[in-house]
Amino acid sequence: MIRIFDIEYWNEIFQSIGRNRRRSIFTALGVVWGTFMLVLLLGVGIGLSDITVGEMADNASNSLFLYSSQTSVPYKGMKSGRWWNIRYGDVEEMADLPEVKIAGALGPTRNFKLIHGSTAYDSYTAAYDLGMQEIDGISAYEGRIFNSIDIRERRKVCLVPKSMADRIGGGSPITGENVKLGNTYFTVVGTYIKTNQMFVMSDPDRTVLIPYTTDNYLFSSGSLYVNMIAITGKDNADLDSIEDKCRMILSRNHLVSPDDDKAIETFNARELLNKIKGLFSGIIFLTWFVGGGTLIAGIIGISNIMLIIVRERRQEIGIRRALGASPKEIIGQIIAESSVLSLTAGIIGMTAAVLTQGVLDRTLLPVILQDLGNMPHGYTFQLPFGTALAAFGLILAGSLAAGILPAYKALTINTVDALREE
């Protein structure tokens, strides 16, 4: 029986380990490194998974995006290879579907330079309606965002991205000032940041937003063409069902086959979210496999060293057996020595990993989250408590297993043979 509260017992264990400090230290380094890599990689992997999946789930996990393209099959007398365009009436019809929470439209993008005073800035415009503004997570940093009056009255107003506004104003607000886009002057009613990273424009730092109706009236001659439809389903809505209904609407209104995936291109955010979840689950499993394998390799090293120690202490073990030491005491002594060495190394490795994760929280995490602006997030690279317990349990189990074979070898030592050795 292990004498947990016997000071002499523990002194004997530490003396035994300390007889060859260099060997003990180099052997323990394998467990330190294995634990460090396991805990660090698990924390970083789970943290990145939480950031990616969390942002998608919070912002657009139930969103659907639809585009028009060239038809690839004939349909109802219409030939294949025909180009067609989504119109704003399609958006309004989709918004009336019972499963749809919001439907929005992205109008044409235009390569207009923004001119402020006498300075021209490289930019382009994107036409948003209120639905697209909400789905894309456009949030006012200064001033305001578009409202229903802007849309209804086709106001010549615009939103400038915060980073671009900082360049233009040199740190001073530009809200309320006039800028020129193309040959038309617009009033800046606000600077914006994006809180939704699901749909990212090619260069959001240079994208000036204008109302869809204003763009359509000024630049599209009232054509009501739409580049993309964005849809957010209600909670627990079946996006596949919504997609089928939207395809039927476009098929009926434009004579394209609802099964023509090339003519009606879709992007289902929930499908992407599930794929990303599966990807990170695989990464975390691989981390357990690689990190756990490295840790086990270190534990095997400790087990091998304990075998050598048992061999060197044959006489000592033989004397103990001759003086009446029970098999339980011999087993307890060997397992205790391997466990102390393994657990000490494991705790050192885990502590180093936790400290490194704290450094990453203060350095790398803000860089990753900088596009979220001032939005609260609560993300961290620190290992979750449950996972940390599982990792510690693996270390504990490994430390006990490291002493099993050496303890068995100690029991097989013949007392008489051991005493005869010089």
C-alpha positions in Angstrom: 0.0 0.0 0.0 1.4 3.4 -0.9 2.1 5.5 2.2 0.9 8.9 0.9 1.5 10.8 4.1 4.8 9.2 5.0 7.6 11.8 4.5 10.3 9.2 4.5 8.6 7.3 1.8 8.5 10.4 -0.5 12.1 11.3 0.4 13.2 7.9 -0.7 11.3 8.4 -4.1 13.0 11.7 -4.8 16.4 10.4 -3.8 15.9 7.5 -6.2 15.0 9.9 -9.0 17.8 12.3 -8.1 20.6 9.7 -8.2 21.0 10.4 -11.9 19.5 13.9 -12.4 20.8 14.4 -15.9 19.1 11.1 -17.1 15.9 12.0 -15.3 15.8 15.5 -16.7 16.4 14.5 -20.3 13.9 11.7 -20.0 11.2 14.0 -18.6 11.8 16.5 -21.5 10.0 14.1 -23.8 6.9 14.3 -21.6 7.3 18.1 -21.2 7.4 18.6 -25.0 4.5 16.2 -25.7 2.3 17.8 -23.1 3.2 21.3 -24.3 2.4 20.5 -27.9 -0.8 18.7 -27.1 -2.2 21.4 -24.9 -1.0 24.3 -27.1 -2.3 22.9 -30.3 -5.6 21.9 -28.8 -6.1 25.3 -27.4 -5.2 27.1 -30.7 -7.3 24.6 -32.7 -10.4 24.9 -30.6 -9.9 28.7 -30.4 -9.8 29.1 -34.2 -12.7 26.7 -34.5 -14.8 28.8 -32.1 -13.9 32.1 -33.9 -14.7 30.7 -37.4 -17.8 28.8 -36.5 -19.0 31.3 -34.0 -18.8 34.2 -36.3 -20.6 32.3 -39.1 -23.2 30.9 -36.7 -23.9 34.3 -35.2 -24.0 36.2 -38.4 -25.1 34.2 -41.3 -25.4 30.4 -40.6 -29.0 30.5 -42.0 -28.2 32.7 -45.0 -28.6 31.8 -48.7 -27.1 33.8 -51.6 -28.4 33.5 -55.2 -26.7 34.7 -58.5 -27.7 34.6 -62.1 -25.5 33.2 -64.9 -25.6 31.7 -68.4 -28.1 28.9 -68.8 -26.7 25.4 -69.6 -29.9 23.6 -70.5 -32.9 24.5 -72.7 -36.2 25.1 -70.9 -39.7 25.7 -72.1 -38.6 26.6 -75.6 -35.7 28.8 -74.5 -32.3 27.8 -75.8 -29.3 27.0 -73.6 -26.4 29.5 -73.4 -28.9 32.4 -72.7 -27.9 35.2 -70.4 -30.6 36.5 -68.0 -30.8 38.9 -65.0 -32.4 38.8 -61.6 -34.8 41.7 -61.1 -35.8 43.4 -57.9 -39.3 42.0 -58.2 -37.8 38.5 -57.5 -36.4 39.8 -54.2 -39.8 41.2 -53.1 -41.5 37.9 -54.0 -38.9 35.9 -52.1 -39.3 38.2 -49.1 -42.9 37.1 -48.9 -42.1 33.4 -48.4 -43.2 32.3 -44.9 -39.8 30.8 -44.0 -37.9 33.9 -45.0 -36.9 36.4 -42.3 -35.1 38.9 -44.5 -34.4 39.2 -48.3 -32.0 41.7 -49.6 -30.5 42.8 -52.9 -27.0 43.7 -54.0 -27.1 46.0 -57.1 -24.3 46.7 -59.5 -20.8 47.6 -58.4 -19.1 50.5 -60.1 -15.5 51.6 -60.4 -16.1 55.2 -59.3 -13.3 57.0 -57.6 -14.3 58.9 -54.5 -13.3 62.6 -54.8 -13.1 64.6 -51.6 -12.1 68.2 -52.1 -9.5 68.0 -54.8 -8.2 64.5 -53.8 -9.3 61.4 -55.6 -9.3 58.1 -53.7 -9.3 54.7 -55.3 -12.7 53.1 -54.5 -15.8 51.5 -56.0 -19.5 51.6 -55.1 -21.9 48.8 -54.2 -25.7 49.3 -54.2 -27.5 48.0 -51.1 -31.1 47.9 -50.1 -32.1 47.7 -46.4 -32.3 43.9 -46.4 -28.8 43.5 -47.8 -27.5 46.1 -45.3 -28.9 44.0 -42.4 -27.8 40.6 -43.7 -24.3 41.9 -44.4 -24.0 43.3 -40.9 -23.4 46.9 -41.8 -23.0 48.8 -38.6 -22.6 52.6 -38.1 -19.3 53.6 -36.6 -20.1 57.3 -36.9 -23.3 58.8 -38.1 -26.0 56.4 -39.3 -26.7 53.7 -41.9 -29.4 53.8 -44.6 -33.1 54.1 -43.6 -36.3 53.6 -45.4 -36.5 57.2 -46.5 -33.2 57.0 -48.2 -34.4 54.0 -50.2 -37.9 55.4 -51.0 -36.8 58.9 -52.0 -33.6 57.8 -53.8 -31.5 60.0 -51.7 -27.9 60.8 -52.9 -26.3 59.6 -49.7 -23.5 57.1 -49.1 -21.7 55.1 -46.4 -17.9 55.1 -46.3 -15.9 52.3 -44.7 -14.2 53.4 -41.5 -10.6 52.7 -42.7 -11.2 54.8 -45.8 -12.9 57.6 -43.8 -9.8 57.7 -41.5 -7.6 58.2 -44.6 -9.8 60.9 -46.0 -10.4 62.9 -42.8 -7.0 62.3 -41.2 -8.7 61.3 -38.0 -11.5 63.9 -38.2 -15.1 62.8 -39.0 -16.3 63.2 -42.6 -20.0 62.6 -41.8 -22.1 65.3 -43.4 -19.5 66.2 -46.0 -20.1 65.9 -49.8 -18.0 63.6 -51.9 -18.1 63.0 -55.7 -18.7 59.5 -57.1 -18.6 59.4 -60.9 -20.2 62.7 -61.9 -22.6 62.8 -59.0 -22.2 64.4 -55.5 -23.3 62.3 -52.5 -23.6 63.2 -48.8 -21.7 61.0 -46.4 -24.3 60.1 -43.7 -22.1 57.6 -41.9 -18.9 55.6 -41.7 -19.4 51.8 -41.3 -17.8 48.6 -40.2 -18.9 45.1 -41.1 -19.9 42.7 -38.3 -20.6 39.8 -40.7 -17.7 38.1 -42.3 -19.7 35.5 -44.3 -20.1 37.7 -47.3 -16.9 39.7 -47.9 -16.6 42.2 -50.8 -13.4 42.0 -52.8 -12.0 45.0 -50.9 -14.3 46.1 -48.1 -11.8 48.9 -47.1 -12.5 50.7 -50.5 -16.2 49.9 -50.9 -18.5 52.9 -50.7 -22.2 52.0 -50.2 -25.1 53.8 -51.9 -28.8 53.0 -51.8 -30.0 50.5 -54.4 -32.8 52.7 -55.6 -30.5 55.7 -56.0 -28.0 53.6 -58.1 -30.8 52.2 -60.2 -32.3 55.6 -60.9 -29.0 57.4 -61.6 -27.0 54.8 -63.4 -29.2 51.9 -64.5 -32.1 53.8 -66.2 -34.6 52.1 -63.9 -33.8 48.5 -65.1 -34.1 47.1 -61.5 -31.4 44.5 -62.2 -29.9 42.8 -59.2 -26.5 41.2 -59.1 -27.2 39.0 -56.1 -30.0 38.1 -53.7 -29.2 37.5 -50.0 -31.8 35.7 -47.9 -31.8 34.9 -44.2 -34.2 32.2 -43.1 -36.2 32.3 -39.8 -34.9 30.3 -36.9 -34.7 26.6 -37.6 -35.9 27.2 -41.1 -34.9 24.6 -43.7 -32.6 26.4 -46.1 -32.8 23.6 -48.6 -36.5 24.1 -48.8 -36.1 27.9 -49.1 -33.6 27.4 -51.9 -36.0 25.1 -53.8 -38.8 27.7 -53.5 -36.5 30.5 -54.6 -35.4 28.5 -57.6 -39.0 28.0 -58.6 -39.7 31.7 -58.4 -36.7 32.5 -60.7 -37.7 29.7 -63.0 -41.2 30.9 -63.4 -40.2 34.6 -63.8 -37.3 34.1 -66.2 -37.9 30.8 -67.9 -34.8 29.0 -66.6 -34.7 25.5 -65.4 -34.9 25.2 -61.6 -32.4 22.4 -61.8 -29.9 24.4 -63.8 -27.2 24.9 -61.3 -25.1 26.9 -63.7 -27.9 29.3 -64.5 -29.0 29.7 -60.9 -25.9 29.7 -58.7 -26.4 29.4 -55.0 -24.3 29.6 -51.9 -25.8 27.9 -48.8 -24.1 29.2 -45.7 -25.3 26.4 -43.5 -23.7 23.8 -45.7 -20.4 25.7 -45.6 -20.7 26.0 -41.8 -21.2 22.2 -41.5 -18.2 21.6 -43.7 -16.1 23.9 -41.6 -17.2 22.2 -38.4 -16.2 18.9 -39.9 -12.8 20.3 -41.0 -12.0 21.6 -37.5 -13.3 18.4 -35.9 -10.8 16.6 -38.1 -8.0 19.0 -37.1 -8.8 18.6 -33.4 -8.8 14.8 -33.8 -5.5 15.0 -35.6 -4.1 17.2 -32.8 -5.2 14.6 -30.2 -3.5 11.9 -32.3 -0.2 13.7 -33.0 0.1 15.4 -29.6 -1.1 12.3 -27.8 1.4 10.2 -29.7 4.2 12.6 -28.8 3.2 12.5 -25.2 3.0 8.7 -25.2 6.4 8.5 -26.8 7.8 10.5 -23.9 6.0 8.3 -21.4 7.5 5.2 -23.1 10.9 6.8 -22.6 10.2 7.1 -18.9 9.1 3.5 -18.8 12.4 2.5 -20.4 14.4 4.5 -17.9 12.5 2.9 -15.1 13.4 -0.5 -16.5 17.0 0.5 -16.3 16.6 1.8 -12.8 15.0 -1.5 -11.7 17.9 -3.3 -13.3 20.4 -1.1 -11.4 18.5 -1.6 -8.1 18.3 -5.4 -8.2 20.2 -5.9 -5.0 18.1 -3.2 -3.2 14.9 -4.8 -4.3 16.2 -8.3 -3.4 17.1 -7.0 0.1 13.6 -5.5 0.5 12.0 -8.8 -0.5 14.3 -10.7 1.9 13.3 -8.3 4.8 9.6 -9.0 4.1 8.5 -6.3 1.7 5.3 -7.3 0.1 4.7 -7.3 -3.7 2.3 -4.3 -3.2 5.0 -2.3 -1.6 7.5 -3.0 -4.4 4.9 -2.2 -7.1 3.8 1.0 -5.3 7.4 2.1 -5.0 8.2 1.7 -8.7 4.8 3.2 -9.9 5.2 6.1 -7.5 8.6 7.0 -8.9 7.5 6.8 -12.5 4.3 8.8 -11.7 6.2 11.5 -9.9 8.6 11.9 -12.8 5.8 11.8 -15.5 3.3 14.1 -13.6 6.0 16.7 -12.8 7.0 16.8 -16.5 3.4 16.9 -17.6 2.5 19.7 -15.2 5.6 21.7 -16.4 4.6 21.2 -20.1 0.9 22.1 -19.4 1.9 25.2 -17.5 4.2 26.3 -20.3 1.4 25.7 -22.9 -1.1 27.8 -20.8 1.4 30.6 -20.5 2.0 30.5 -24.2 -1.7 30.6 -24.9 -2.0 33.6 -22.7 0.6 35.4 -24.8 -1.2 34.4 -28.0 -4.5 35.8 -26.5 -2.8 39.2 -26.1 -0.8 39.3 -29.4 -2.2 37.0 -32.1 -5.9 37.1 -31.2 -6.4 40.9 -31.6 -4.9 40.6 -35.1 -7.3 37.9 -36.0 -10.3 39.8 -34.6 -9.4 43.3 -35.8 -12.0 43.2 -38.6 -14.7 42.8 -35.9 -14.1 46.4 -34.7 -15.3 47.0 -31.2 -17.7 44.1 -31.1 -17.5 41.9 -28.0 -16.4 38.3 -28.7 -15.1 36.4 -25.7 -12.8 34.2 -27.8 -9.6 32.7 -26.4 -6.9 30.3 -27.2 -6.9 29.0 -23.6 -8.0 25.3 -23.4 -11.6 24.7 -22.2 -11.8 23.3 -18.7 -13.3 20.0 -19.8 -10.6 19.5 -22.5 -7.9 20.5 -20.0 -9.2 17.8 -17.6 -9.2 15.2 -20.4 -5.5 16.2 -21.3 -4.5 15.9 -17.6 -6.3 12.6 -17.4 -4.3 11.3 -20.3 -1.1 12.4 -18.6 -2.2 10.8 -15.3 -3.1 7.5 -17.1 0.2 7.6 -18.9 2.2 8.2 -15.8 0.6 5.2 -14.1 1.1 3.1 -17.2 4.8 4.0 -17.4 5.4 2.1 -14.1 3.5 -1.0 -14.8 6.1 -2.9 -16.9 9.1 -1.8 -14.6 7.0 -2.9 -11.5 6.3 -6.3 -13.1 10.0 -6.7 -13.8 10.8 -5.8 -10.2 8.5 -8.6 -9.0 10.2 -11.2 -11.3 13.6 -10.5 -9.6 14.7 -13.6 -7.7 15.7 -12.6 -4.2 18.6 -15.1 -3.9 20.1 -14.2 -7.3 19.8 -10.5 -6.5 21.6 -10.9 -3.2 24.5 -12.8 -4.9 25.2 -9.9 -7.3 28.1 -7.7 -6.4 
